[in-house]
Amino acid sequence: MVATPDALRAHDGPATHDVINQPPPLTPYDASDDLALLEGLRREGAGWSEEELRRLGRRAGSAQAQEWADLANRHEPELRTHDRYGNRVDEVEFHPSWHHLMRTAIAEGLAASPWADARPGAHVARTAGGLVWGHTEAGHGCPTSMTYAAVPALRRRPELAKVYEPLLTSREYDPGLRVPAEKRGLLAGMGMTEKQGGSDVRTNTTAATPTAEPGVYTLRGHKWFTSAPMCDLFLVLAQAPGGLSCFLVPRVLPDGTRNTFRIQRLKDKLGNRSNASSEPEFDRTVAWLVGPEGQGVKTIIEMVNCTRLDCVMMSAALMRKSLVEAGHHARHRSAFGARLVDQPLMRNVLADLALESEAATTLTLRLAGAADRAVRGDEGEAAFRRIATAVGKYWVTKRGPAFTAEALECLGGNGYVEDSGMPRHYREAPLLSIWEGSGNVNALDVLRALSREPGTAEALFGEFALARGADARLDAAVARLGDRLSEASPATARRLVEDMALTLQASLLVRHAPPAVADAFCATRLGGDWGHAFGTLPDAADLDGIVARALPARD
């Protein structure tokens, strides 16, 4: 007997493509809905910016901004070396979504505008904005970070700063290669590393030859990793007669002609796909000396300090975004008779990730507060900033890859699919540990600070002292660190810096976070009551309290 169509339609089973037990879209959401972020913003002196931050948070979590992030990474920048007639143009073309992201970031003060803002806390407000706007995508954070960092280095040549600083601190995004002084706003990049040396910039072979005009040189050489080649200006290291020196290289010269900046190729990178990273070649490229000859590293080190802070900030933003995605999925997905978020082991994983995220966010804002006060003349904060930024750069960026992998796993197979966005976060995470000095470079930099600048150790332990007596595990960790300082060596630098980072994070959480967060962090990260993977918090940990604090209330 053959079944009739009516009999087939009467079947009670679900349709093959009914969607059940899948979470709804996360968007729209408020990326600033983060208690640790808002509390840190107020504590570090930028509470006046909270209303603007909340507005930016809603925009970052909007469907439109999240679509920009996706499209900017799916449609990667393309290099155009020549025009149709054979003229060398060396231009990089971006998807419109990249320009939307950049325009928003610049307008919201996420580039160099804090240097033109006299309000205490301006640099904290910028960092908090980065933590929130970082919920979109990370690639466009590279040119905004380098633009922010270029200003203090450029001030070593006041006559150049007078011309370019007002345009670098502008809140107008004005793309396209034109005479810099005629634009409404400028972006800056840097060219430091070369193929033979990487972080060992003193081995650079790019040569700088003086011209008849004082302070003007011509460069010849090949840089290995120069991001955002469509910026207007670059700070470049090259060997002058007096040694390694810093130079300002504009893409377009004051007379309107193109400076020689031949882009040999764009890097095919693991992540950070929306951002163009390139290998430029200099050949009689006109450059202006910034700072004295032979002091290139000293001149550009302030730029590096600023971008290292941004590496910490971007890692913390990536952690927070990944946690929000994982928590949203767990709240709406069920397995084995209960929502994932209510399953004890998943709750342990989310709580452990939440601890790591809050510790990273709290440290980021403390570093931003130190930077803000240091540029305003606070010598104690400058000493703290010097060592704590290197410590934070080492540790927080190292935690990013493991964190994003665990958050991705919370979504299971759904997290392994590009549509979820989680693979993009996972690919992005390792960059921040590499950019501006890998782990070894930062660990050795901490040793250098301890040996050459004794005030840095005093500043760090002064920070620890603010939490003395609040937690016995923290007090014991501080004592151990004090005993080990005299035994510090290059071979053990990583272990020492890791302990410094955990102790610093714990001291901040003990002072500023709820007891549930501070106790669980000290028990695990300092007390050893922890496994080797996320999701191994002890039975005594207040999982409900930690998760409730971390996940946005709206979800």
KEDRENMAR-244779 format. One record per residue (C-alpha): residue number from 1; x, y, z. Coordinates in Angstrom, 3 decimals, always signed. Example, Ala and Ser with C-alpha at 12.3 -4.5 7.8 and 13.67 -1.06 7.14 Angstrom:
i; c1; c2; c3
1; +12.300; -4.500; +7.800
2; +13.670; -1.060; +7.140
//
This chain:
i; c1; c2; c3
1; +0.000; +0.000; +0.000
2; +1.337; +3.468; -0.941
3; +1.078; +6.275; +1.642
4; -0.957; +9.307; +0.559
5; +0.355; +12.900; +0.845
6; -2.212; +13.600; +3.577
7; -0.928; +10.652; +5.561
8; +2.640; +11.869; +5.229
9; +1.675; +15.382; +6.377
10; -0.097; +13.957; +9.409
11; +3.171; +12.606; +10.829
12; +3.626; +13.958; +14.369
13; +7.421; +14.254; +14.378
14; +9.241; +17.607; +14.136
15; +10.246; +18.993; +10.781
16; +13.796; +18.150; +9.841
17; +14.912; +21.775; +10.027
18; +13.117; +22.971; +13.135
19; +15.711; +24.819; +15.244
20; +15.570; +23.858; +18.898
21; +18.021; +24.086; +21.785
22; +20.132; +26.731; +20.076
23; +20.819; +30.116; +21.706
24; +19.332; +33.265; +20.192
25; +21.737; +35.836; +18.749
26; +23.767; +37.605; +21.396
27; +23.319; +40.959; +19.682
28; +22.280; +43.497; +20.618
29; +24.044; +43.601; +23.966
30; +25.944; +46.138; +26.062
31; +29.676; +45.443; +25.923
32; +30.221; +47.799; +28.868
33; +27.933; +45.768; +31.151
34; +30.901; +44.629; +33.217
35; +31.119; +45.470; +36.913
36; +34.880; +45.008; +37.098
37; +35.307; +47.445; +34.213
38; +32.978; +50.116; +35.583
39; +34.369; +49.905; +39.105
40; +37.920; +50.174; +37.790
41; +36.987; +53.130; +35.589
42; +35.769; +55.082; +38.620
43; +38.599; +53.952; +40.876
44; +41.321; +55.008; +38.419
45; +39.966; +58.516; +37.973
46; +37.838; +58.392; +34.834
47; +34.350; +58.077; +36.266
48; +33.470; +61.246; +34.377
49; +33.548; +59.193; +31.141
50; +31.105; +56.502; +32.262
51; +28.113; +57.773; +30.309
52; +30.151; +57.875; +27.095
53; +31.540; +54.423; +27.826
54; +28.069; +52.956; +28.275
55; +26.974; +54.495; +24.987
56; +30.031; +53.014; +23.265
57; +29.296; +49.660; +24.894
58; +25.832; +49.554; +23.377
59; +27.262; +50.466; +19.999
60; +29.994; +47.806; +20.228
61; +27.387; +45.158; +20.989
62; +25.039; +46.257; +18.224
63; +24.282; +43.990; +15.292
64; +25.781; +46.592; +12.955
65; +29.158; +46.823; +14.715
66; +29.395; +43.056; +15.040
67; +28.685; +42.727; +11.320
68; +31.449; +45.247; +10.559
69; +33.835; +43.116; +12.581
70; +32.922; +39.973; +10.683
71; +33.076; +41.568; +7.246
72; +36.384; +43.337; +7.875
73; +37.960; +39.959; +8.586
74; +36.256; +38.036; +5.808
75; +37.246; +40.637; +3.184
76; +40.937; +41.082; +3.823
77; +42.987; +44.086; +2.699
78; +44.500; +43.902; -0.776
79; +47.836; +45.326; -1.886
80; +47.963; +47.350; -5.097
81; +51.574; +48.030; -5.973
82; +51.001; +49.725; -9.364
83; +48.262; +51.602; -11.147
84; +46.982; +50.640; -14.599
85; +49.761; +52.636; -16.279
86; +52.604; +51.007; -14.402
87; +53.196; +53.773; -11.870
88; +54.179; +52.607; -8.406
89; +51.396; +53.473; -5.924
90; +51.879; +51.037; -2.989
91; +48.345; +51.342; -1.700
92; +46.300; +48.930; +0.385
93; +42.574; +48.705; -0.186
94; +40.221; +47.859; +2.692
95; +36.613; +46.743; +2.893
96; +34.187; +49.554; +3.855
97; +33.606; +47.820; +7.203
98; +37.227; +48.480; +8.162
99; +36.681; +52.183; +7.574
100; +33.479; +52.138; +9.649
101; +35.373; +50.568; +12.553
102; +38.268; +52.997; +12.226
103; +36.014; +56.033; +11.962
104; +34.205; +55.054; +15.141
105; +37.387; +54.296; +17.060
106; +38.986; +57.623; +16.139
107; +35.822; +59.605; +16.882
108; +35.499; +57.923; +20.284
109; +39.020; +58.954; +21.299
110; +40.636; +55.527; +21.076
111; +43.712; +56.809; +19.222
112; +45.865; +59.731; +20.390
113; +43.249; +62.173; +21.669
114; +44.102; +61.689; +25.402
115; +47.387; +63.532; +24.813
116; +45.325; +66.642; +24.043
117; +42.929; +66.144; +26.991
118; +43.954; +67.855; +30.225
119; +41.417; +65.994; +32.371
120; +42.938; +63.560; +34.892
121; +41.950; +60.056; +33.865
122; +41.921; +60.752; +30.112
123; +44.268; +57.837; +29.405
124; +42.155; +55.579; +31.637
125; +39.031; +56.572; +29.734
126; +40.745; +55.655; +26.474
127; +41.821; +52.255; +27.816
128; +38.327; +51.543; +29.100
129; +36.973; +52.477; +25.687
130; +39.381; +49.994; +24.135
131; +38.189; +47.274; +26.504
132; +34.643; +47.916; +25.290
133; +35.169; +48.626; +21.584
134; +37.459; +45.579; +21.563
135; +34.283; +43.499; +21.525
136; +34.119; +44.239; +17.796
137; +37.422; +43.135; +16.244
138; +41.092; +43.490; +17.071
139; +42.780; +44.305; +13.751
140; +41.902; +47.981; +13.600
141; +43.231; +48.376; +17.129
142; +46.744; +48.231; +15.682
143; +46.800; +51.611; +13.895
144; +44.876; +53.314; +16.698
145; +47.365; +51.952; +19.228
146; +50.416; +53.039; +17.259
147; +48.936; +56.489; +16.721
148; +48.390; +56.814; +20.469
149; +51.920; +55.652; +21.173
150; +53.643; +57.869; +18.599
151; +52.929; +61.154; +20.354
152; +55.320; +60.897; +23.330
153; +58.136; +59.731; +21.049
154; +57.497; +62.523; +18.556
155; +57.752; +65.070; +21.358
156; +61.488; +64.395; +21.381
157; +61.558; +66.653; +18.299
158; +59.330; +69.599; +19.341
159; +59.265; +71.274; +15.921
160; +57.867; +68.081; +14.376
161; +55.422; +67.586; +17.224
162; +54.152; +71.134; +16.731
163; +53.170; +70.296; +13.155
164; +51.873; +66.752; +13.528
165; +50.613; +66.297; +17.091
166; +47.380; +68.295; +16.640
167; +46.515; +66.068; +13.678
168; +47.488; +62.842; +15.451
169; +45.261; +63.777; +18.398
170; +42.362; +64.687; +16.119
171; +39.113; +62.735; +16.380
172; +38.584; +62.783; +12.625
173; +39.383; +59.779; +10.475
174; +40.706; +61.005; +7.145
175; +41.993; +58.045; +5.083
176; +43.975; +58.375; +1.878
177; +47.545; +59.355; +1.055
178; +47.837; +63.124; +0.886
179; +50.128; +65.807; +2.301
180; +49.888; +65.171; +6.069
181; +49.648; +68.824; +7.088
182; +46.635; +69.262; +4.792
183; +44.571; +66.438; +6.311
184; +41.985; +66.618; +9.107
185; +43.549; +63.772; +11.057
186; +46.582; +61.498; +10.883
187; +47.485; +57.922; +11.733
188; +50.972; +56.756; +12.711
189; +52.752; +53.416; +12.476
190; +56.191; +52.116; +13.342
191; +58.938; +50.215; +11.539
192; +61.366; +48.547; +13.906
193; +62.027; +44.889; +13.166
194; +64.083; +43.429; +10.339
195; +64.385; +39.903; +9.037
196; +67.769; +39.183; +10.613
197; +66.974; +40.421; +14.114
198; +63.332; +40.696; +15.086
199; +63.320; +42.018; +18.645
200; +67.085; +42.553; +18.521
201; +66.703; +45.916; +16.823
202; +70.341; +46.867; +17.428
203; +71.212; +44.521; +14.550
204; +69.170; +46.640; +12.136
205; +70.872; +47.228; +8.806
206; +68.635; +49.981; +7.432
207; +71.032; +52.889; +6.848
208; +70.333; +56.585; +7.424
209; +72.460; +59.077; +5.479
210; +72.476; +62.766; +6.484
211; +71.557; +65.314; +3.823
212; +72.661; +68.917; +3.536
213; +69.524; +69.979; +5.415
214; +69.966; +69.675; +9.220
215; +67.927; +66.864; +10.753
216; +66.928; +65.407; +7.371
217; +68.247; +62.023; +6.232
218; +67.616; +59.472; +3.519
219; +66.983; +55.823; +4.406
220; +67.850; +52.641; +2.568
221; +66.759; +49.242; +3.830
222; +63.998; +46.667; +4.223
223; +61.698; +46.278; +7.242
224; +60.258; +42.877; +8.074
225; +57.021; +43.585; +9.976
226; +55.411; +46.998; +9.569
227; +51.704; +46.994; +10.328
228; +49.106; +49.350; +8.922
229; +51.143; +50.572; +5.901
230; +48.378; +52.992; +4.938
231; +49.170; +55.196; +7.937
232; +50.360; +58.705; +7.167
233; +53.549; +58.731; +9.260
234; +55.950; +56.103; +10.603
235; +58.536; +56.099; +13.337
236; +61.420; +54.025; +11.984
237; +64.701; +52.806; +13.454
238; +67.794; +53.037; +11.245
239; +71.574; +53.162; +11.618
240; +72.842; +56.749; +11.406
241; +76.533; +57.692; +11.613
242; +76.089; +58.094; +15.363
243; +74.353; +54.750; +15.858
244; +70.808; +53.400; +15.890
245; +68.430; +56.347; +15.672
246; +64.723; +57.104; +15.366
247; +63.254; +58.803; +12.310
248; +59.904; +60.149; +11.185
249; +58.943; +58.896; +7.717
250; +55.843; +60.388; +6.040
251; +54.214; +58.506; +3.166
252; +53.685; +61.799; +1.332
253; +56.254; +64.593; +1.436
254; +55.374; +68.250; +2.132
255; +55.567; +69.090; -1.586
256; +52.924; +66.462; -2.399
257; +55.232; +63.841; -3.919
258; +55.190; +60.239; -2.724
259; +58.014; +59.268; -0.413
260; +59.665; +55.985; -1.378
261; +57.822; +53.342; +0.643
262; +57.695; +50.246; -1.535
263; +55.409; +47.606; -0.053
264; +56.959; +44.307; -1.105
265; +54.146; +42.140; +0.212
266; +51.469; +41.813; +2.889
267; +51.960; +39.162; +5.535
268; +49.695; +36.105; +5.409
269; +49.004; +35.898; +9.146
270; +47.396; +33.419; +11.516
271; +44.950; +36.046; +12.760
272; +44.578; +39.821; +12.753
273; +43.404; +39.311; +9.187
274; +41.610; +42.640; +8.801
275; +44.823; +44.561; +9.423
276; +47.490; +44.864; +6.746
277; +50.992; +43.984; +7.947
278; +53.709; +44.593; +5.410
279; +57.346; +44.549; +4.373
280; +58.279; +48.048; +3.152
281; +61.481; +48.837; +1.339
282; +63.203; +52.216; +1.709
283; +65.354; +53.598; -1.098
284; +66.472; +57.214; -0.688
285; +63.415; +57.610; +1.522
286; +63.273; +61.034; +3.150
287; +63.195; +60.971; +6.945
288; +63.453; +63.442; +9.827
289; +65.552; +62.624; +12.896
290; +63.549; +62.283; +16.131
291; +65.706; +62.554; +19.234
292; +69.519; +62.498; +19.193
293; +71.544; +60.241; +16.920
294; +72.418; +56.956; +18.571
295; +69.464; +57.089; +20.978
296; +66.872; +55.419; +18.812
297; +65.821; +52.817; +21.374
298; +65.634; +55.398; +24.149
299; +63.535; +57.639; +21.916
300; +61.084; +54.971; +20.830
301; +60.827; +53.122; +24.177
302; +57.958; +55.335; +25.341
303; +56.074; +54.275; +22.224
304; +56.746; +50.652; +23.125
305; +55.509; +51.182; +26.703
306; +52.240; +52.570; +25.364
307; +51.685; +49.765; +22.878
308; +52.521; +47.171; +25.537
309; +49.723; +48.564; +27.659
310; +47.447; +48.194; +24.666
311; +48.512; +44.555; +24.265
312; +47.324; +43.943; +27.833
313; +44.128; +45.855; +27.141
314; +43.384; +43.990; +23.921
315; +43.993; +40.629; +25.582
316; +41.650; +41.558; +28.421
317; +39.016; +42.701; +25.906
318; +39.354; +39.436; +23.996
319; +38.948; +37.451; +27.205
320; +35.863; +39.397; +28.192
321; +34.264; +39.061; +24.760
322; +34.944; +35.307; +24.705
323; +33.508; +34.926; +28.219
324; +30.346; +36.814; +27.261
325; +29.914; +34.547; +24.220
326; +30.475; +31.397; +26.300
327; +28.127; +32.534; +29.061
328; +25.384; +33.437; +26.595
329; +25.613; +30.013; +24.977
330; +25.577; +28.213; +28.328
331; +22.527; +30.136; +29.518
332; +20.470; +29.112; +26.486
333; +21.718; +25.619; +25.693
334; +20.523; +22.499; +27.529
335; +22.142; +19.092; +27.878
336; +21.365; +16.068; +30.014
337; +18.217; +17.628; +31.457
338; +19.493; +21.055; +32.492
339; +20.821; +24.280; +31.060
340; +24.570; +24.177; +30.575
341; +25.066; +27.114; +32.933
342; +23.405; +25.088; +35.710
343; +25.555; +22.016; +35.167
344; +28.094; +22.023; +38.035
345; +31.168; +21.384; +35.914
346; +30.272; +23.974; +33.275
347; +29.574; +26.443; +36.070
348; +33.053; +25.758; +37.416
349; +34.568; +26.457; +33.997
350; +32.660; +29.715; +33.588
351; +33.562; +30.848; +37.105
352; +37.237; +30.093; +36.525
353; +37.204; +32.019; +33.260
354; +35.414; +34.861; +35.019
355; +38.186; +35.051; +37.634
356; +40.834; +35.251; +34.931
357; +38.886; +37.890; +33.027
358; +38.291; +40.112; +36.047
359; +41.932; +39.872; +37.089
360; +43.023; +40.912; +33.587
361; +40.554; +43.808; +33.404
362; +41.435; +45.087; +36.872
363; +45.163; +44.977; +36.144
364; +44.670; +46.693; +32.776
365; +42.873; +49.625; +34.375
366; +45.458; +49.875; +37.161
367; +48.193; +50.082; +34.523
368; +46.219; +52.732; +32.648
369; +45.834; +54.713; +35.853
370; +49.574; +54.515; +36.439
371; +50.224; +55.703; +32.880
372; +47.827; +58.611; +33.290
373; +49.415; +59.753; +36.537
374; +52.951; +59.157; +35.249
375; +52.517; +61.450; +32.243
376; +51.249; +64.091; +34.653
377; +54.483; +63.958; +36.660
378; +53.931; +61.335; +39.384
379; +57.367; +59.717; +39.738
380; +56.165; +56.891; +41.962
381; +53.513; +55.911; +39.437
382; +56.082; +56.172; +36.661
383; +58.304; +53.653; +38.467
384; +55.345; +51.333; +39.052
385; +54.268; +51.683; +35.434
386; +57.765; +50.838; +34.213
387; +57.843; +47.393; +35.806
388; +54.146; +46.547; +36.082
389; +53.419; +47.122; +32.392
390; +56.130; +44.647; +31.404
391; +54.843; +42.188; +34.012
392; +51.274; +42.574; +32.798
393; +52.276; +42.334; +29.140
394; +54.079; +39.072; +29.832
395; +51.318; +37.392; +31.800
396; +47.933; +38.621; +30.569
397; +48.833; +38.111; +26.909
398; +50.097; +34.611; +27.728
399; +46.743; +33.710; +29.280
400; +44.786; +34.784; +26.209
401; +45.264; +31.711; +23.989
402; +44.375; +29.212; +26.731
403; +41.423; +31.345; +27.778
404; +39.943; +31.687; +24.288
405; +40.418; +27.967; +23.650
406; +38.452; +27.103; +26.802
407; +35.723; +29.618; +25.996
408; +35.466; +28.205; +22.475
409; +35.086; +24.723; +23.944
410; +32.104; +25.919; +25.994
411; +30.251; +26.202; +22.678
412; +31.360; +22.741; +21.602
413; +31.310; +22.150; +17.875
414; +29.355; +25.357; +17.384
415; +32.381; +27.260; +18.630
416; +34.651; +25.612; +16.082
417; +32.620; +27.033; +13.201
418; +33.573; +30.408; +11.733
419; +30.018; +31.749; +11.998
420; +30.310; +31.758; +15.778
421; +33.178; +34.242; +15.733
422; +35.117; +32.178; +18.267
423; +37.756; +30.929; +15.788
424; +38.609; +34.552; +15.021
425; +39.164; +35.259; +18.733
426; +41.282; +32.131; +19.072
427; +43.497; +33.068; +16.109
428; +43.874; +36.598; +17.415
429; +44.968; +35.697; +20.934
430; +48.601; +34.633; +20.268
431; +49.453; +37.876; +18.472
432; +49.264; +39.955; +21.622
433; +51.961; +37.896; +23.300
434; +54.235; +38.355; +20.274
435; +53.600; +41.987; +19.422
436; +55.941; +44.471; +21.176
437; +58.246; +41.775; +22.465
438; +57.534; +38.097; +23.030
439; +57.419; +36.548; +26.485
440; +61.189; +36.236; +26.793
441; +61.757; +39.859; +25.804
442; +59.317; +41.133; +28.422
443; +60.575; +38.806; +31.146
444; +64.146; +39.959; +30.551
445; +62.945; +43.563; +30.499
446; +61.587; +43.081; +34.015
447; +65.019; +41.868; +35.138
448; +66.584; +44.883; +33.454
449; +64.264; +47.222; +35.335
450; +65.040; +45.528; +38.657
451; +68.793; +45.770; +38.161
452; +69.060; +49.223; +36.602
453; +66.119; +51.042; +38.184
454; +65.867; +50.022; +41.858
455; +62.874; +52.279; +42.358
456; +60.760; +49.921; +40.279
457; +61.001; +47.098; +42.835
458; +60.172; +49.549; +45.593
459; +57.125; +50.744; +43.683
460; +55.894; +47.208; +43.025
461; +56.250; +46.119; +46.637
462; +54.671; +49.381; +47.729
463; +51.636; +48.358; +45.720
464; +51.605; +44.947; +47.406
465; +51.798; +46.630; +50.815
466; +48.420; +48.276; +50.257
467; +46.810; +44.833; +50.711
468; +49.034; +43.636; +53.567
469; +47.175; +41.616; +56.194
470; +44.020; +41.127; +54.090
471; +44.823; +37.564; +52.988
472; +47.438; +35.222; +54.432
473; +48.060; +33.572; +51.058
474; +48.796; +36.934; +49.500
475; +51.146; +37.899; +52.330
476; +53.029; +34.623; +51.884
477; +53.323; +35.191; +48.117
478; +54.746; +38.674; +48.654
479; +57.288; +37.304; +51.124
480; +58.375; +34.604; +48.688
481; +58.848; +37.188; +45.962
482; +60.967; +39.338; +48.235
483; +63.231; +36.394; +49.032
484; +63.664; +35.501; +45.357
485; +64.558; +38.917; +43.981
486; +68.230; +38.571; +44.884
487; +68.350; +35.222; +43.049
488; +66.728; +36.441; +39.826
489; +68.467; +35.205; +36.685
490; +67.677; +35.086; +32.952
491; +67.089; +31.335; +33.113
492; +64.352; +31.726; +35.737
493; +62.950; +35.071; +34.615
494; +59.668; +33.662; +33.359
495; +58.853; +32.015; +36.681
496; +59.679; +35.192; +38.592
497; +57.558; +37.411; +36.342
498; +54.653; +34.962; +36.450
499; +54.702; +35.083; +40.252
500; +54.879; +38.873; +40.155
501; +51.855; +39.042; +37.862
502; +49.728; +36.684; +39.936
503; +50.679; +38.440; +43.152
504; +49.869; +41.829; +41.641
505; +46.521; +40.647; +40.325
506; +45.698; +39.048; +43.666
507; +46.594; +42.207; +45.578
508; +44.274; +44.254; +43.366
509; +41.399; +41.786; +43.709
510; +41.824; +41.528; +47.479
511; +41.514; +45.303; +47.700
512; +38.794; +45.909; +45.143
513; +36.815; +42.767; +44.214
514; +34.042; +41.017; +46.177
515; +35.201; +38.310; +48.649
516; +33.951; +35.514; +46.382
517; +36.302; +36.639; +43.597
518; +39.304; +37.528; +45.729
519; +39.159; +34.357; +47.840
520; +38.839; +32.015; +44.855
521; +41.695; +33.774; +43.034
522; +44.036; +33.612; +46.029
523; +43.106; +29.985; +46.783
524; +43.879; +28.874; +43.241
525; +46.496; +31.183; +41.749
526; +48.477; +31.658; +44.976
527; +47.398; +28.829; +47.277
528; +47.793; +25.979; +44.812
529; +44.249; +24.608; +45.250
530; +43.827; +24.373; +41.498
531; +44.424; +22.029; +38.593
532; +46.271; +22.671; +35.356
533; +43.233; +23.672; +33.280
534; +40.336; +26.065; +33.670
535; +37.326; +24.629; +35.469
536; +39.247; +23.210; +38.429
537; +38.154; +25.599; +41.190
538; +37.871; +24.005; +44.650
539; +34.580; +23.013; +46.246
540; +34.721; +25.988; +48.597
541; +34.643; +28.508; +45.729
542; +31.452; +30.562; +45.476
543; +30.671; +29.646; +41.878
544; +27.238; +31.266; +41.907
545; +28.575; +34.561; +43.214
546; +31.424; +34.661; +40.702
547; +29.253; +33.815; +37.695
548; +26.464; +36.204; +38.704
549; +28.974; +39.071; +38.923
550; +30.617; +38.275; +35.619
551; +27.787; +37.643; +33.166
552; +25.721; +40.575; +31.866
553; +22.420; +40.882; +33.675
554; +20.425; +41.342; +30.477
555; +21.358; +37.901; +29.184
//
